[in-house]
Structures are given as structure tokens and as C-alpha cells.
Amino acid sequence: MSIDESTAAKVAKLARIKVEEKDLPALAQEFNAVLGFIEQLNEVDVEGVEPMVSVTPMRLKRREDVISDGDQQEEILKNAPDAREGFFAVPKVVE
């Protein structure tokens, strides 16, 4: 697949990126380079390769799932710039 200048302009418009007319050939060339790399990746045999989260094998740390009632309202509201009647106070945004 090859990207021409008109397609590059359309992609830039969809991405809401302003691209000058003189820069379209370079953008199309970059798109073609990316697509060429993707085509190379499609040629790689990945049969039997397990998907992984990271390049190093690791397992996420687990913790006991303990239910608590929180009971930290006062501590949390101390961080609020404005708190009233046990709630965060925010400016009215709907009229």
C-alpha cells in the first residue's frame, strides 16, 4: 500500500494537524516508511510466541482484597480548598 499526497492531506485533516502544502510530500514519505515497517513485521513468524506485558517476564504484585468502610472523610476534606457540610465545594457551572 502506498500513501500519496492527497491521502496524507486527508489523514492530517482527520488528525487535526495543520500541514503546509510544501510539507505534504515528506509526510507521505513518512507514512510510507511506517507502512513499510508494518509490512516487515507482518512477515515475522510469531507462531507459538506468547503475548507479553513487558520485555522482562514479571508478575504483578498482588495484595489481599480487604473491604473497609474508609472512615476518612475529615482527613480527605482537609485537602480541599473549600469544603462545606462534609462535601467538596465547587463553583456552579450550570445556570
Backbone as CSV, one residue per row, in Angstrom:
resi,resn,N_x,N_y,N_z,CA_x,CA_y,CA_z,C_x,C_y,C_z
1,MET,0.842,-1.178,0.000,0.000,0.000,0.000,0.884,1.236,0.000
2,SER,0.480,2.218,-0.779,1.264,3.440,-0.879,0.373,4.643,-0.584
3,ILE,0.915,5.577,0.146,0.187,6.790,0.508,0.651,7.922,-0.401
4,ASP,-0.315,8.571,-1.058,0.043,9.723,-1.893,-0.208,11.010,-1.109
5,GLU,0.074,12.138,-1.718,-0.033,13.428,-1.024,-1.467,13.748,-0.636
6,SER,-2.433,13.401,-1.487,-3.832,13.708,-1.161,-4.300,12.882,0.039
7,THR,-3.863,11.634,0.119,-4.216,10.794,1.267,-3.534,11.320,2.531
8,ALA,-2.288,11.756,2.409,-1.578,12.327,3.557,-2.293,13.583,4.045
9,ALA,-2.777,14.400,3.110,-3.508,15.614,3.485,-4.808,15.260,4.198
10,LYS,-5.490,14.212,3.712,-6.738,13.785,4.338,-6.490,13.261,5.754
11,VAL,-5.437,12.468,5.929,-5.097,11.943,7.249,-4.746,13.083,8.202
12,ALA,-3.994,14.050,7.716,-3.632,15.204,8.553,-4.881,15.979,8.957
13,LYS,-5.816,16.134,8.037,-7.054,16.847,8.366,-7.854,16.079,9.408
14,LEU,-7.960,14.741,9.235,-8.694,13.929,10.203,-8.044,13.978,11.578
15,ALA,-6.711,14.071,11.609,-5.982,14.137,12.874,-5.913,15.565,13.402
16,ARG,-6.493,16.488,12.649,-6.495,17.913,13.010,-5.087,18.455,13.185
17,ILE,-4.239,18.070,12.226,-2.858,18.549,12.212,-2.712,19.461,11.011
18,LYS,-2.264,20.675,11.241,-2.072,21.612,10.140,-0.738,21.291,9.456
19,VAL,-0.833,20.958,8.166,0.355,20.631,7.386,0.369,21.543,6.169
20,GLU,1.478,22.233,5.986,1.610,23.103,4.819,1.684,22.256,3.552
21,GLU,1.259,22.839,2.449,1.257,22.137,1.160,2.650,21.645,0.781
22,LYS,3.662,22.433,1.089,5.038,22.068,0.737,5.557,20.889,1.566
23,ASP,4.930,20.636,2.718,5.365,19.545,3.599,4.641,18.224,3.334
24,LEU,3.645,18.232,2.460,2.886,17.012,2.192,3.722,15.884,1.594
25,PRO,4.644,16.148,0.653,5.448,15.036,0.131,6.272,14.332,1.217
26,ALA,6.837,15.093,2.132,7.630,14.500,3.212,6.733,13.688,4.146
27,LEU,5.527,14.196,4.416,4.592,13.475,5.279,4.166,12.163,4.625
28,ALA,3.877,12.213,3.332,3.503,10.987,2.615,4.648,9.984,2.646
29,GLN,5.860,10.456,2.523,7.025,9.564,2.566,7.166,8.928,3.953
30,GLU,6.913,9.699,5.005,6.979,9.150,6.362,5.901,8.095,6.580
31,PHE,4.686,8.369,6.084,3.613,7.379,6.183,4.013,6.091,5.470
32,ASN,4.599,6.226,4.299,5.016,5.046,3.537,6.111,4.272,4.269
33,ALA,7.002,4.987,4.950,8.050,4.315,5.720,7.442,3.518,6.876
34,VAL,6.457,4.102,7.547,5.785,3.408,8.651,5.061,2.172,8.128
35,LEU,4.343,2.325,7.021,3.627,1.188,6.449,4.593,0.094,5.984
36,GLY,5.752,0.494,5.474,6.762,-0.483,5.079,7.269,-1.269,6.270
37,PHE,7.460,-0.596,7.391,7.903,-1.280,8.604,6.838,-2.254,9.094
38,ILE,5.574,-1.853,9.013,4.476,-2.734,9.428,4.433,-3.968,8.534
39,GLU,4.660,-3.793,7.231,4.695,-4.930,6.320,5.834,-5.883,6.685
40,GLN,6.981,-5.338,7.107,8.084,-6.187,7.554,7.681,-6.985,8.789
41,LEU,6.975,-6.344,9.718,6.538,-7.044,10.930,5.555,-8.157,10.605
42,ASN,4.727,-7.951,9.590,3.767,-8.990,9.211,4.456,-10.239,8.670
43,GLU,5.693,-10.124,8.199,6.428,-11.261,7.656,7.067,-12.121,8.750
44,VAL,7.135,-11.615,9.963,7.773,-12.349,11.055,6.876,-13.487,11.521
45,ASP,7.455,-14.671,11.685,6.714,-15.831,12.164,6.622,-15.772,13.687
46,VAL,5.421,-15.582,14.187,5.214,-15.486,15.633,4.408,-16.675,16.162
47,GLU,4.353,-17.722,15.394,3.624,-18.922,15.804,4.227,-19.472,17.097
48,GLY,3.407,-19.656,18.098,3.862,-20.219,19.366,4.465,-19.205,20.324
49,VAL,4.508,-17.938,19.954,5.063,-16.912,20.842,3.929,-16.377,21.708
50,GLU,4.118,-16.443,23.009,3.102,-15.967,23.950,3.094,-14.447,24.002
51,PRO,1.904,-13.834,24.059,1.853,-12.374,24.245,2.438,-12.015,25.604
52,MET,3.041,-10.833,25.704,3.626,-10.421,26.978,3.321,-8.964,27.268
53,VAL,3.387,-8.627,28.546,3.110,-7.276,29.004,4.366,-6.424,28.951
54,SER,5.512,-7.046,29.160,6.775,-6.332,29.250,7.862,-7.172,28.581
55,VAL,9.007,-6.547,28.294,10.106,-7.292,27.699,10.780,-8.199,28.718
56,THR,10.560,-7.934,29.990,11.080,-8.815,31.038,9.912,-9.550,31.658
57,PRO,10.031,-10.853,31.832,8.909,-11.588,32.424,8.688,-11.144,33.866
58,MET,7.484,-10.758,34.154,7.183,-10.302,35.508,5.719,-10.592,35.827
59,ARG,5.437,-10.680,37.079,4.069,-10.865,37.538,3.717,-9.680,38.426
60,LEU,2.540,-9.149,38.246,2.119,-8.010,39.046,1.975,-8.420,40.507
61,LYS,2.350,-7.514,41.391,2.234,-7.784,42.814,0.763,-7.862,43.191
62,ARG,0.463,-8.789,44.041,-0.910,-8.984,44.486,-1.013,-8.617,45.958
63,ARG,-2.190,-8.157,46.334,-2.432,-7.865,47.731,-3.793,-8.420,48.115
64,GLU,-3.970,-8.600,49.373,-5.241,-9.100,49.882,-6.325,-8.051,49.634
65,ASP,-7.463,-8.471,49.126,-8.574,-7.563,48.871,-9.401,-7.445,50.142
66,VAL,-9.161,-6.365,50.872,-9.819,-6.180,52.157,-10.835,-5.055,52.031
67,ILE,-12.053,-5.321,52.459,-13.102,-4.309,52.417,-13.042,-3.496,53.700
68,SER,-13.037,-2.177,53.556,-13.066,-1.303,54.729,-14.100,-0.216,54.484
69,ASP,-14.542,0.396,55.564,-15.552,1.441,55.417,-14.937,2.804,55.106
70,GLY,-13.628,2.872,55.029,-12.964,4.139,54.737,-12.845,4.981,55.980
71,ASP,-13.929,5.616,56.391,-13.988,6.434,57.595,-12.849,7.452,57.642
72,GLN,-12.595,8.112,56.497,-11.525,9.109,56.436,-12.025,10.431,55.867
73,GLN,-13.313,10.690,56.011,-13.893,11.889,55.416,-13.183,13.162,55.874
74,GLU,-12.955,13.294,57.151,-12.305,14.510,57.666,-10.890,14.649,57.120
75,GLU,-10.142,13.545,57.068,-8.770,13.578,56.543,-8.751,14.000,55.083
76,ILE,-9.691,13.480,54.306,-9.735,13.797,52.882,-10.150,15.247,52.668
77,LEU,-11.126,15.708,53.398,-11.611,17.079,53.218,-10.606,18.126,53.672
78,LYS,-9.606,17.740,54.462,-8.552,18.679,54.840,-7.779,19.164,53.615
79,ASN,-7.734,18.335,52.561,-7.014,18.682,51.339,-7.814,19.605,50.421
80,ALA,-9.092,19.737,50.662,-9.947,20.526,49.778,-9.759,22.015,50.030
81,PRO,-9.685,22.814,48.965,-9.591,24.260,49.159,-10.860,24.836,49.775
82,ASP,-12.013,24.180,49.495,-13.278,24.659,50.051,-14.170,23.437,50.292
83,ALA,-14.516,23.195,51.564,-15.392,22.079,51.910,-16.500,22.599,52.807
84,ARG,-17.723,22.146,52.508,-18.882,22.575,53.303,-19.781,21.378,53.590
85,GLU,-20.222,21.275,54.809,-21.174,20.248,55.242,-20.719,18.835,54.874
86,GLY,-19.402,18.593,54.945,-18.881,17.267,54.689,-18.674,16.931,53.220
87,PHE,-18.718,17.936,52.332,-18.542,17.711,50.903,-17.528,18.693,50.327
88,PHE,-16.969,18.361,49.163,-16.149,19.313,48.428,-17.067,20.386,47.866
89,ALA,-16.683,21.632,48.014,-17.467,22.731,47.435,-16.792,23.180,46.152
90,VAL,-17.568,23.240,45.073,-17.038,23.635,43.770,-17.907,24.742,43.205
91,PRO,-17.342,25.546,42.286,-18.129,26.609,41.688,-19.273,26.041,40.845
92,LYS,-20.367,26.755,40.796,-21.504,26.356,39.978,-21.143,26.529,38.500
93,VAL,-21.377,25.497,37.703,-21.026,25.590,36.289,-22.245,25.517,35.382
94,VAL,-23.394,25.189,35.916,-24.635,25.125,35.132,-25.568,26.214,35.625
95,GLU,-26.133,26.946,34.693,-27.040,28.007,35.090,-28.471,27.636,34.805
